[in-house]
């Protein structure tokens, strides 16, 4: 028996596991830059975006001292500090 569209969608989501879905628009300039980078590196958009995001985070983490206030805030272990009025 053929699956319904809802059943196919449910099976697809289960196969994706822990992946996080992004559905967004970017500017024409950003889209063109992404296309150029993908072509240059011979990568699909998903892999290029993952690399860019993870590289940006790694660069940021190198500026933080482990267990510092900023490190804990970034990792969501404490609330961001706000000065009292």
PDB file of N, CA, C and O in Angstrom:
ATOM      1  N   UNK A   1       0.840  -1.185   0.000  1.00  0.00           N
ATOM      2  CA  UNK A   1       0.000   0.000   0.000  1.00  0.00           C
ATOM      3  C   UNK A   1       0.886   1.250   0.000  1.00  0.00           C
ATOM      4  O   UNK A   1       1.877   1.304   0.728  1.00  0.00           O
ATOM      5  N   UNK A   2       0.545   2.222  -0.787  1.00  0.00           N
ATOM      6  CA  UNK A   2       1.325   3.452  -0.895  1.00  0.00           C
ATOM      7  C   UNK A   2       1.179   4.286   0.378  1.00  0.00           C
ATOM      8  O   UNK A   2       0.129   4.294   1.019  1.00  0.00           O
ATOM      9  N   UNK A   3       2.246   4.978   0.720  1.00  0.00           N
ATOM     10  CA  UNK A   3       2.228   5.845   1.895  1.00  0.00           C
ATOM     11  C   UNK A   3       1.582   7.174   1.553  1.00  0.00           C
ATOM     12  O   UNK A   3       1.642   7.643   0.416  1.00  0.00           O
ATOM     13  N   UNK A   4       0.966   7.766   2.556  1.00  0.00           N
ATOM     14  CA  UNK A   4       0.413   9.101   2.375  1.00  0.00           C
ATOM     15  C   UNK A   4       1.557  10.113   2.433  1.00  0.00           C
ATOM     16  O   UNK A   4       2.670   9.783   2.843  1.00  0.00           O
ATOM     17  N   UNK A   5       1.276  11.329   2.026  1.00  0.00           N
ATOM     18  CA  UNK A   5       2.289  12.385   2.087  1.00  0.00           C
ATOM     19  C   UNK A   5       2.759  12.591   3.526  1.00  0.00           C
ATOM     20  O   UNK A   5       3.947  12.802   3.769  1.00  0.00           O
ATOM     21  N   UNK A   6       1.840  12.532   4.467  1.00  0.00           N
ATOM     22  CA  UNK A   6       2.198  12.719   5.882  1.00  0.00           C
ATOM     23  C   UNK A   6       3.108  11.592   6.363  1.00  0.00           C
ATOM     24  O   UNK A   6       4.041  11.834   7.128  1.00  0.00           O
ATOM     25  N   UNK A   7       2.844  10.367   5.922  1.00  0.00           N
ATOM     26  CA  UNK A   7       3.686   9.232   6.313  1.00  0.00           C
ATOM     27  C   UNK A   7       5.084   9.346   5.716  1.00  0.00           C
ATOM     28  O   UNK A   7       6.078   9.048   6.379  1.00  0.00           O
ATOM     29  N   UNK A   8       5.151   9.780   4.462  1.00  0.00           N
ATOM     30  CA  UNK A   8       6.464   9.970   3.820  1.00  0.00           C
ATOM     31  C   UNK A   8       7.252  11.065   4.522  1.00  0.00           C
ATOM     32  O   UNK A   8       8.455  10.928   4.740  1.00  0.00           O
ATOM     33  N   UNK A   9       6.571  12.155   4.876  1.00  0.00           N
ATOM     34  CA  UNK A   9       7.230  13.259   5.572  1.00  0.00           C
ATOM     35  C   UNK A   9       7.726  12.812   6.943  1.00  0.00           C
ATOM     36  O   UNK A   9       8.837  13.162   7.340  1.00  0.00           O
ATOM     37  N   UNK A  10       6.929  12.055   7.659  1.00  0.00           N
ATOM     38  CA  UNK A  10       7.328  11.562   8.975  1.00  0.00           C
ATOM     39  C   UNK A  10       8.560  10.664   8.858  1.00  0.00           C
ATOM     40  O   UNK A  10       9.489  10.783   9.657  1.00  0.00           O
ATOM     41  N   UNK A  11       8.575   9.776   7.880  1.00  0.00           N
ATOM     42  CA  UNK A  11       9.722   8.882   7.677  1.00  0.00           C
ATOM     43  C   UNK A  11      10.971   9.684   7.318  1.00  0.00           C
ATOM     44  O   UNK A  11      12.068   9.376   7.784  1.00  0.00           O
ATOM     45  N   UNK A  12      10.801  10.712   6.487  1.00  0.00           N
ATOM     46  CA  UNK A  12      11.934  11.562   6.107  1.00  0.00           C
ATOM     47  C   UNK A  12      12.515  12.246   7.336  1.00  0.00           C
ATOM     48  O   UNK A  12      13.733  12.262   7.517  1.00  0.00           O
ATOM     49  N   UNK A  13      11.668  12.806   8.174  1.00  0.00           N
ATOM     50  CA  UNK A  13      12.143  13.498   9.379  1.00  0.00           C
ATOM     51  C   UNK A  13      12.847  12.537  10.331  1.00  0.00           C
ATOM     52  O   UNK A  13      13.838  12.899  10.965  1.00  0.00           O
ATOM     53  N   UNK A  14      12.341  11.327  10.430  1.00  0.00           N
ATOM     54  CA  UNK A  14      12.987  10.329  11.289  1.00  0.00           C
ATOM     55  C   UNK A  14      14.370   9.965  10.755  1.00  0.00           C
ATOM     56  O   UNK A  14      15.297   9.754  11.537  1.00  0.00           O
ATOM     57  N   UNK A  15      14.519   9.890   9.437  1.00  0.00           N
ATOM     58  CA  UNK A  15      15.832   9.594   8.842  1.00  0.00           C
ATOM     59  C   UNK A  15      16.822  10.723   9.081  1.00  0.00           C
ATOM     60  O   UNK A  15      18.026  10.485   9.177  1.00  0.00           O
ATOM     61  N   UNK A  16      16.325  11.944   9.178  1.00  0.00           N
ATOM     62  CA  UNK A  16      17.213  13.097   9.380  1.00  0.00           C
ATOM     63  C   UNK A  16      17.787  13.112  10.792  1.00  0.00           C
ATOM     64  O   UNK A  16      18.792  13.776  11.044  1.00  0.00           O
ATOM     65  N   UNK A  17      17.169  12.401  11.698  1.00  0.00           N
ATOM     66  CA  UNK A  17      17.693  12.296  13.058  1.00  0.00           C
ATOM     67  C   UNK A  17      17.770  13.633  13.764  1.00  0.00           C
ATOM     68  O   UNK A  17      16.766  14.331  13.906  1.00  0.00           O
ATOM     69  N   UNK A  18      18.970  13.988  14.209  1.00  0.00           N
ATOM     70  CA  UNK A  18      19.177  15.191  15.007  1.00  0.00           C
ATOM     71  C   UNK A  18      19.484  16.424  14.165  1.00  0.00           C
ATOM     72  O   UNK A  18      19.797  17.478  14.718  1.00  0.00           O
ATOM     73  N   UNK A  19      19.401  16.319  12.851  1.00  0.00           N
ATOM     74  CA  UNK A  19      19.662  17.483  12.003  1.00  0.00           C
ATOM     75  C   UNK A  19      18.674  18.596  12.329  1.00  0.00           C
ATOM     76  O   UNK A  19      17.536  18.337  12.722  1.00  0.00           O
ATOM     77  N   UNK A  20      19.120  19.831  12.163  1.00  0.00           N
ATOM     78  CA  UNK A  20      18.304  21.015  12.449  1.00  0.00           C
ATOM     79  C   UNK A  20      17.934  21.671  11.130  1.00  0.00           C
ATOM     80  O   UNK A  20      18.817  22.017  10.346  1.00  0.00           O
ATOM     81  N   UNK A  21      16.657  21.845  10.876  1.00  0.00           N
ATOM     82  CA  UNK A  21      16.196  22.412   9.612  1.00  0.00           C
ATOM     83  C   UNK A  21      16.263  23.938   9.655  1.00  0.00           C
ATOM     84  O   UNK A  21      15.827  24.565  10.620  1.00  0.00           O
ATOM     85  N   UNK A  22      16.817  24.525   8.590  1.00  0.00           N
ATOM     86  CA  UNK A  22      16.819  25.975   8.409  1.00  0.00           C
ATOM     87  C   UNK A  22      15.989  26.293   7.172  1.00  0.00           C
ATOM     88  O   UNK A  22      16.153  25.665   6.126  1.00  0.00           O
ATOM     89  N   UNK A  23      15.113  27.254   7.295  1.00  0.00           N
ATOM     90  CA  UNK A  23      14.309  27.692   6.164  1.00  0.00           C
ATOM     91  C   UNK A  23      14.368  29.211   6.180  1.00  0.00           C
ATOM     92  O   UNK A  23      13.665  29.853   6.961  1.00  0.00           O
ATOM     93  N   UNK A  24      15.206  29.792   5.318  1.00  0.00           N
ATOM     94  CA  UNK A  24      15.434  31.225   5.410  1.00  0.00           C
ATOM     95  C   UNK A  24      15.775  31.832   4.060  1.00  0.00           C
ATOM     96  O   UNK A  24      16.116  31.135   3.105  1.00  0.00           O
ATOM     97  N   UNK A  25      15.674  33.125   4.014  1.00  0.00           N
ATOM     98  CA  UNK A  25      16.093  33.899   2.856  1.00  0.00           C
ATOM     99  C   UNK A  25      17.355  34.657   3.230  1.00  0.00           C
ATOM    100  O   UNK A  25      17.500  35.120   4.362  1.00  0.00           O
ATOM    101  N   UNK A  26      18.262  34.780   2.278  1.00  0.00           N
ATOM    102  CA  UNK A  26      19.451  35.612   2.456  1.00  0.00           C
ATOM    103  C   UNK A  26      19.447  36.652   1.345  1.00  0.00           C
ATOM    104  O   UNK A  26      18.725  36.516   0.357  1.00  0.00           O
ATOM    105  N   UNK A  27      20.255  37.685   1.511  1.00  0.00           N
ATOM    106  CA  UNK A  27      20.328  38.713   0.477  1.00  0.00           C
ATOM    107  C   UNK A  27      20.888  38.118  -0.811  1.00  0.00           C
ATOM    108  O   UNK A  27      21.525  37.065  -0.795  1.00  0.00           O
ATOM    109  N   UNK A  28      20.647  38.796  -1.909  1.00  0.00           N
ATOM    110  CA  UNK A  28      21.173  38.338  -3.197  1.00  0.00           C
ATOM    111  C   UNK A  28      22.694  38.269  -3.159  1.00  0.00           C
ATOM    112  O   UNK A  28      23.288  37.341  -3.710  1.00  0.00           O
ATOM    113  N   UNK A  29      23.331  39.249  -2.510  1.00  0.00           N
ATOM    114  CA  UNK A  29      24.795  39.239  -2.409  1.00  0.00           C
ATOM    115  C   UNK A  29      25.295  38.030  -1.630  1.00  0.00           C
ATOM    116  O   UNK A  29      26.258  37.380  -2.036  1.00  0.00           O
ATOM    117  N   UNK A  30      24.642  37.729  -0.515  1.00  0.00           N
ATOM    118  CA  UNK A  30      25.051  36.574   0.288  1.00  0.00           C
ATOM    119  C   UNK A  30      24.808  35.274  -0.472  1.00  0.00           C
ATOM    120  O   UNK A  30      25.630  34.359  -0.412  1.00  0.00           O
ATOM    121  N   UNK A  31      23.700  35.186  -1.177  1.00  0.00           N
ATOM    122  CA  UNK A  31      23.408  33.990  -1.974  1.00  0.00           C
ATOM    123  C   UNK A  31      24.423  33.785  -3.081  1.00  0.00           C
ATOM    124  O   UNK A  31      24.851  32.661  -3.341  1.00  0.00           O
ATOM    125  N   UNK A  32      24.809  34.879  -3.736  1.00  0.00           N
ATOM    126  CA  UNK A  32      25.810  34.781  -4.801  1.00  0.00           C
ATOM    127  C   UNK A  32      27.166  34.391  -4.235  1.00  0.00           C
ATOM    128  O   UNK A  32      27.882  33.585  -4.830  1.00  0.00           O
ATOM    129  N   UNK A  33      27.521  34.960  -3.084  1.00  0.00           N
ATOM    130  CA  UNK A  33      28.793  34.610  -2.448  1.00  0.00           C
ATOM    131  C   UNK A  33      28.801  33.136  -2.056  1.00  0.00           C
ATOM    132  O   UNK A  33      29.806  32.448  -2.236  1.00  0.00           O
ATOM    133  N   UNK A  34      27.690  32.653  -1.523  1.00  0.00           N
ATOM    134  CA  UNK A  34      27.591  31.241  -1.162  1.00  0.00           C
ATOM    135  C   UNK A  34      27.749  30.361  -2.400  1.00  0.00           C
ATOM    136  O   UNK A  34      28.459  29.356  -2.364  1.00  0.00           O
ATOM    137  N   UNK A  35      27.098  30.733  -3.476  1.00  0.00           N
ATOM    138  CA  UNK A  35      27.209  29.956  -4.715  1.00  0.00           C
ATOM    139  C   UNK A  35      28.652  29.923  -5.215  1.00  0.00           C
ATOM    140  O   UNK A  35      29.139  28.880  -5.652  1.00  0.00           O
ATOM    141  N   UNK A  36      29.334  31.070  -5.149  1.00  0.00           N
ATOM    142  CA  UNK A  36      30.734  31.112  -5.598  1.00  0.00           C
ATOM    143  C   UNK A  36      31.622  30.239  -4.722  1.00  0.00           C
ATOM    144  O   UNK A  36      32.463  29.497  -5.228  1.00  0.00           O
ATOM    145  N   UNK A  37      31.436  30.328  -3.404  1.00  0.00           N
ATOM    146  CA  UNK A  37      32.234  29.507  -2.490  1.00  0.00           C
ATOM    147  C   UNK A  37      31.992  28.017  -2.730  1.00  0.00           C
ATOM    148  O   UNK A  37      32.929  27.219  -2.729  1.00  0.00           O
ATOM    149  N   UNK A  38      30.725  27.653  -2.933  1.00  0.00           N
ATOM    150  CA  UNK A  38      30.396  26.249  -3.185  1.00  0.00           C
ATOM    151  C   UNK A  38      31.057  25.754  -4.464  1.00  0.00           C
ATOM    152  O   UNK A  38      31.590  24.645  -4.512  1.00  0.00           O
ATOM    153  N   UNK A  39      31.017  26.579  -5.486  1.00  0.00           N
ATOM    154  CA  UNK A  39      31.639  26.193  -6.758  1.00  0.00           C
ATOM    155  C   UNK A  39      33.151  26.080  -6.591  1.00  0.00           C
ATOM    156  O   UNK A  39      33.757  25.119  -7.066  1.00  0.00           O
ATOM    157  N   UNK A  40      33.758  27.047  -5.925  1.00  0.00           N
ATOM    158  CA  UNK A  40      35.203  27.048  -5.715  1.00  0.00           C
ATOM    159  C   UNK A  40      35.663  25.802  -4.965  1.00  0.00           C
ATOM    160  O   UNK A  40      36.652  25.172  -5.338  1.00  0.00           O
ATOM    161  N   UNK A  41      34.940  25.457  -3.914  1.00  0.00           N
ATOM    162  CA  UNK A  41      35.329  24.328  -3.053  1.00  0.00           C
ATOM    163  C   UNK A  41      34.689  23.008  -3.470  1.00  0.00           C
ATOM    164  O   UNK A  41      34.976  21.957  -2.896  1.00  0.00           O
ATOM    165  N   UNK A  42      33.817  23.075  -4.477  1.00  0.00           N
ATOM    166  CA  UNK A  42      33.098  21.883  -4.952  1.00  0.00           C
ATOM    167  C   UNK A  42      32.336  21.204  -3.811  1.00  0.00           C
ATOM    168  O   UNK A  42      32.445  19.999  -3.582  1.00  0.00           O
ATOM    169  N   UNK A  43      31.569  22.025  -3.116  1.00  0.00           N
ATOM    170  CA  UNK A  43      30.778  21.541  -1.986  1.00  0.00           C
ATOM    171  C   UNK A  43      29.314  21.919  -2.174  1.00  0.00           C
ATOM    172  O   UNK A  43      29.018  22.944  -2.788  1.00  0.00           O
ATOM    173  N   UNK A  44      28.400  21.111  -1.658  1.00  0.00           N
ATOM    174  CA  UNK A  44      26.993  21.519  -1.650  1.00  0.00           C
ATOM    175  C   UNK A  44      26.779  22.638  -0.625  1.00  0.00           C
ATOM    176  O   UNK A  44      27.585  22.814   0.289  1.00  0.00           O
ATOM    177  N   UNK A  45      25.703  23.379  -0.784  1.00  0.00           N
ATOM    178  CA  UNK A  45      25.430  24.508   0.104  1.00  0.00           C
ATOM    179  C   UNK A  45      25.391  24.087   1.567  1.00  0.00           C
ATOM    180  O   UNK A  45      25.915  24.794   2.427  1.00  0.00           O
ATOM    181  N   UNK A  46      24.784  22.961   1.855  1.00  0.00           N
ATOM    182  CA  UNK A  46      24.691  22.510   3.246  1.00  0.00           C
ATOM    183  C   UNK A  46      26.077  22.363   3.858  1.00  0.00           C
ATOM    184  O   UNK A  46      26.331  22.868   4.951  1.00  0.00           O
ATOM    185  N   UNK A  47      26.969  21.678   3.160  1.00  0.00           N
ATOM    186  CA  UNK A  47      28.299  21.457   3.718  1.00  0.00           C
ATOM    187  C   UNK A  47      29.073  22.767   3.847  1.00  0.00           C
ATOM    188  O   UNK A  47      29.793  22.966   4.825  1.00  0.00           O
ATOM    189  N   UNK A  48      28.930  23.657   2.875  1.00  0.00           N
ATOM    190  CA  UNK A  48      29.624  24.941   2.943  1.00  0.00           C
ATOM    191  C   UNK A  48      29.117  25.752   4.133  1.00  0.00           C
ATOM    192  O   UNK A  48      29.918  26.311   4.882  1.00  0.00           O
ATOM    193  N   UNK A  49      27.806  25.824   4.317  1.00  0.00           N
ATOM    194  CA  UNK A  49      27.254  26.566   5.454  1.00  0.00           C
ATOM    195  C   UNK A  49      27.710  25.964   6.778  1.00  0.00           C
ATOM    196  O   UNK A  49      28.057  26.694   7.706  1.00  0.00           O
ATOM    197  N   UNK A  50      27.711  24.636   6.871  1.00  0.00           N
ATOM    198  CA  UNK A  50      28.175  23.993   8.098  1.00  0.00           C
ATOM    199  C   UNK A  50      29.625  24.365   8.382  1.00  0.00           C
ATOM    200  O   UNK A  50      29.974  24.680   9.520  1.00  0.00           O
ATOM    201  N   UNK A  51      30.465  24.329   7.360  1.00  0.00           N
ATOM    202  CA  UNK A  51      31.881  24.673   7.554  1.00  0.00           C
ATOM    203  C   UNK A  51      32.049  26.120   7.983  1.00  0.00           C
ATOM    204  O   UNK A  51      32.830  26.417   8.887  1.00  0.00           O
ATOM    205  N   UNK A  52      31.315  27.028   7.335  1.00  0.00           N
ATOM    206  CA  UNK A  52      31.420  28.446   7.683  1.00  0.00           C
ATOM    207  C   UNK A  52      30.972  28.698   9.123  1.00  0.00           C
ATOM    208  O   UNK A  52      31.627  29.432   9.862  1.00  0.00           O
ATOM    209  N   UNK A  53      29.868  28.094   9.510  1.00  0.00           N
ATOM    210  CA  UNK A  53      29.346  28.287  10.863  1.00  0.00           C
ATOM    211  C   UNK A  53      30.304  27.725  11.900  1.00  0.00           C
ATOM    212  O   UNK A  53      30.627  28.397  12.879  1.00  0.00           O
ATOM    213  N   UNK A  54      30.758  26.499  11.691  1.00  0.00           N
ATOM    214  CA  UNK A  54      31.642  25.863  12.671  1.00  0.00           C
ATOM    215  C   UNK A  54      33.002  26.544  12.740  1.00  0.00           C
ATOM    216  O   UNK A  54      33.605  26.609  13.811  1.00  0.00           O
ATOM    217  N   UNK A  55      33.493  27.054  11.611  1.00  0.00           N
ATOM    218  CA  UNK A  55      34.760  27.787  11.615  1.00  0.00           C
ATOM    219  C   UNK A  55      34.609  29.104  12.370  1.00  0.00           C
ATOM    220  O   UNK A  55      35.485  29.480  13.149  1.00  0.00           O
ATOM    221  N   UNK A  56      33.497  29.805  12.140  1.00  0.00           N
ATOM    222  CA  UNK A  56      33.259  31.064  12.857  1.00  0.00           C
ATOM    223  C   UNK A  56      33.166  30.817  14.358  1.00  0.00           C
ATOM    224  O   UNK A  56      33.696  31.597  15.149  1.00  0.00           O
ATOM    225  N   UNK A  57      32.497  29.739  14.754  1.00  0.00           N
ATOM    226  CA  UNK A  57      32.400  29.445  16.183  1.00  0.00           C
ATOM    227  C   UNK A  57      33.766  29.090  16.760  1.00  0.00           C
ATOM    228  O   UNK A  57      34.114  29.550  17.847  1.00  0.00           O
ATOM    229  N   UNK A  58      34.539  28.280  16.047  1.00  0.00           N
ATOM    230  CA  UNK A  58      35.873  27.902  16.533  1.00  0.00           C
ATOM    231  C   UNK A  58      36.746  29.141  16.706  1.00  0.00           C
ATOM    232  O   UNK A  58      37.480  29.253  17.688  1.00  0.00           O
ATOM    233  N   UNK A  59      36.668  30.070  15.755  1.00  0.00           N
ATOM    234  CA  UNK A  59      37.431  31.315  15.865  1.00  0.00           C
ATOM    235  C   UNK A  59      37.006  32.099  17.108  1.00  0.00           C
ATOM    236  O   UNK A  59      37.847  32.632  17.832  1.00  0.00           O
ATOM    237  N   UNK A  60      35.700  32.163  17.348  1.00  0.00           N
ATOM    238  CA  UNK A  60      35.203  32.887  18.524  1.00  0.00           C
ATOM    239  C   UNK A  60      35.652  32.205  19.815  1.00  0.00           C
ATOM    240  O   UNK A  60      36.075  32.875  20.757  1.00  0.00           O
ATOM    241  N   UNK A  61      35.561  30.887  19.861  1.00  0.00           N
ATOM    242  CA  UNK A  61      35.939  30.162  21.076  1.00  0.00           C
ATOM    243  C   UNK A  61      37.405  30.366  21.426  1.00  0.00           C
ATOM    244  O   UNK A  61      37.775  30.321  22.599  1.00  0.00           O
ATOM    245  N   UNK A  62      38.241  30.590  20.421  1.00  0.00           N
ATOM    246  CA  UNK A  62      39.660  30.819  20.692  1.00  0.00           C
ATOM    247  C   UNK A  62      39.890  32.146  21.400  1.00  0.00           C
ATOM    248  O   UNK A  62      40.949  32.354  21.992  1.00  0.00           O
ATOM    249  N   UNK A  63      38.918  33.041  21.348  1.00  0.00           N
ATOM    250  CA  UNK A  63      39.054  34.329  22.034  1.00  0.00           C
ATOM    251  C   UNK A  63      38.609  34.240  23.490  1.00  0.00           C
ATOM    252  O   UNK A  63      38.816  35.179  24.259  1.00  0.00           O
ATOM    253  N   UNK A  64      37.997  33.117  23.874  1.00  0.00           N
ATOM    254  CA  UNK A  64      37.463  32.960  25.223  1.00  0.00           C
ATOM    255  C   UNK A  64      38.370  32.090  26.083  1.00  0.00           C
ATOM    256  O   UNK A  64      38.999  31.149  25.597  1.00  0.00           O
ATOM    257  N   UNK A  65      38.426  32.419  27.362  1.00  0.00           N
ATOM    258  CA  UNK A  65      39.132  31.591  28.333  1.00  0.00           C
ATOM    259  C   UNK A  65      38.137  30.567  28.869  1.00  0.00           C
ATOM    260  O   UNK A  65      37.052  30.940  29.313  1.00  0.00           O
ATOM    261  N   UNK A  66      38.493  29.265  28.835  1.00  0.00           N
ATOM    262  CA  UNK A  66      37.564  28.252  29.351  1.00  0.00           C
ATOM    263  C   UNK A  66      37.132  28.572  30.785  1.00  0.00           C
ATOM    264  O   UNK A  66      37.938  28.976  31.624  1.00  0.00           O
ATOM    265  N   UNK A  67      35.854  28.381  31.034  1.00  0.00           N
ATOM    266  CA  UNK A  67      35.226  28.605  32.340  1.00  0.00           C
ATOM    267  C   UNK A  67      35.178  30.072  32.763  1.00  0.00           C
ATOM    268  O   UNK A  67      34.834  30.372  33.907  1.00  0.00           O
ATOM    269  N   UNK A  68      35.518  30.987  31.855  1.00  0.00           N
ATOM    270  CA  UNK A  68      35.369  32.413  32.160  1.00  0.00           C
ATOM    271  C   UNK A  68      33.887  32.780  32.076  1.00  0.00           C
ATOM    272  O   UNK A  68      33.063  31.998  31.602  1.00  0.00           O
ATOM    273  N   UNK A  69      33.575  33.966  32.539  1.00  0.00           N
ATOM    274  CA  UNK A  69      32.199  34.472  32.473  1.00  0.00           C
ATOM    275  C   UNK A  69      31.683  34.426  31.038  1.00  0.00           C
ATOM    276  O   UNK A  69      30.571  33.960  30.791  1.00  0.00           O
ATOM    277  N   UNK A  70      32.491  34.908  30.091  1.00  0.00           N
ATOM    278  CA  UNK A  70      32.079  34.948  28.691  1.00  0.00           C
ATOM    279  C   UNK A  70      31.878  33.541  28.137  1.00  0.00           C
ATOM    280  O   UNK A  70      30.931  33.295  27.390  1.00  0.00           O
ATOM    281  N   UNK A  71      32.766  32.621  28.500  1.00  0.00           N
ATOM    282  CA  UNK A  71      32.675  31.243  28.022  1.00  0.00           C
ATOM    283  C   UNK A  71      31.387  30.596  28.526  1.00  0.00           C
ATOM    284  O   UNK A  71      30.674  29.934  27.771  1.00  0.00           O
ATOM    285  N   UNK A  72      31.099  30.799  29.823  1.00  0.00           N
ATOM    286  CA  UNK A  72      29.886  30.227  30.403  1.00  0.00           C
ATOM    287  C   UNK A  72      28.632  30.843  29.794  1.00  0.00           C
ATOM    288  O   UNK A  72      27.654  30.140  29.542  1.00  0.00           O
ATOM    289  N   UNK A  73      28.657  32.154  29.555  1.00  0.00           N
ATOM    290  CA  UNK A  73      27.515  32.813  28.923  1.00  0.00           C
ATOM    291  C   UNK A  73      27.300  32.262  27.521  1.00  0.00           C
ATOM    292  O   UNK A  73      26.172  31.963  27.129  1.00  0.00           O
ATOM    293  N   UNK A  74      28.389  32.129  26.768  1.00  0.00           N
ATOM    294  CA  UNK A  74      28.272  31.645  25.391  1.00  0.00           C
ATOM    295  C   UNK A  74      27.668  30.247  25.356  1.00  0.00           C
ATOM    296  O   UNK A  74      26.847  29.937  24.493  1.00  0.00           O
ATOM    297  N   UNK A  75      28.076  29.417  26.290  1.00  0.00           N
ATOM    298  CA  UNK A  75      27.580  28.045  26.315  1.00  0.00           C
ATOM    299  C   UNK A  75      26.257  27.907  27.072  1.00  0.00           C
ATOM    300  O   UNK A  75      25.777  26.795  27.291  1.00  0.00           O
ATOM    301  N   UNK A  76      25.676  29.030  27.468  1.00  0.00           N
ATOM    302  CA  UNK A  76      24.358  29.032  28.078  1.00  0.00           C
ATOM    303  C   UNK A  76      24.305  28.470  29.480  1.00  0.00           C
ATOM    304  O   UNK A  76      23.242  28.061  29.947  1.00  0.00           O
ATOM    305  N   UNK A  77      25.448  28.444  30.163  1.00  0.00           N
ATOM    306  CA  UNK A  77      25.459  27.886  31.508  1.00  0.00           C
ATOM    307  C   UNK A  77      25.076  28.917  32.561  1.00  0.00           C
ATOM    308  O   UNK A  77      24.688  28.562  33.675  1.00  0.00           O
ATOM    309  N   UNK A  78      25.186  30.188  32.208  1.00  0.00           N
ATOM    310  CA  UNK A  78      24.736  31.246  33.107  1.00  0.00           C
ATOM    311  C   UNK A  78      24.087  32.329  32.260  1.00  0.00           C
ATOM    312  O   UNK A  78      24.311  32.413  31.053  1.00  0.00           O
ATOM    313  N   UNK A  79      23.297  33.137  32.899  1.00  0.00           N
ATOM    314  CA  UNK A  79      22.666  34.248  32.198  1.00  0.00           C
ATOM    315  C   UNK A  79      23.708  35.317  31.887  1.00  0.00           C
ATOM    316  O   UNK A  79      24.659  35.511  32.645  1.00  0.00           O
ATOM    317  N   UNK A  80      23.523  35.997  30.783  1.00  0.00           N
ATOM    318  CA  UNK A  80      24.430  37.086  30.427  1.00  0.00           C
ATOM    319  C   UNK A  80      24.354  38.172  31.497  1.00  0.00           C
ATOM    320  O   UNK A  80      23.275  38.498  31.992  1.00  0.00           O
ATOM    321  N   UNK A  81      25.498  38.720  31.840  1.00  0.00           N
ATOM    322  CA  UNK A  81      25.569  39.761  32.855  1.00  0.00           C
ATOM    323  C   UNK A  81      25.028  41.059  32.297  1.00  0.00           C
ATOM    324  O   UNK A  81      25.339  41.454  31.173  1.00  0.00           O
ATOM    325  N   UNK A  82      24.211  41.713  33.108  1.00  0.00           N
ATOM    326  CA  UNK A  82      23.705  43.034  32.750  1.00  0.00           C
ATOM    327  C   UNK A  82      23.949  43.957  33.930  1.00  0.00           C
ATOM    328  O   UNK A  82      23.629  43.599  35.064  1.00  0.00           O
ATOM    329  N   UNK A  83      24.509  45.138  33.690  1.00  0.00           N
ATOM    330  CA  UNK A  83      24.760  46.060  34.803  1.00  0.00           C
ATOM    331  C   UNK A  83      23.445  46.532  35.407  1.00  0.00           C
ATOM    332  O   UNK A  83      22.435  46.676  34.720  1.00  0.00           O
ATOM    333  N   UNK A  84      23.491  46.767  36.710  1.00  0.00           N
ATOM    334  CA  UNK A  84      22.301  47.284  37.377  1.00  0.00           C
ATOM    335  C   UNK A  84      22.151  48.758  37.048  1.00  0.00           C
ATOM    336  O   UNK A  84      23.147  49.460  36.869  1.00  0.00           O
ATOM    337  N   UNK A  85      20.904  49.236  36.966  1.00  0.00           N
ATOM    338  CA  UNK A  85      20.690  50.665  36.638  1.00  0.00           C
ATOM    339  C   UNK A  85      21.146  51.584  37.738  1.00  0.00           C
ATOM    340  O   UNK A  85      21.033  52.803  37.610  1.00  0.00           O
TER     341      UNK A  85
END
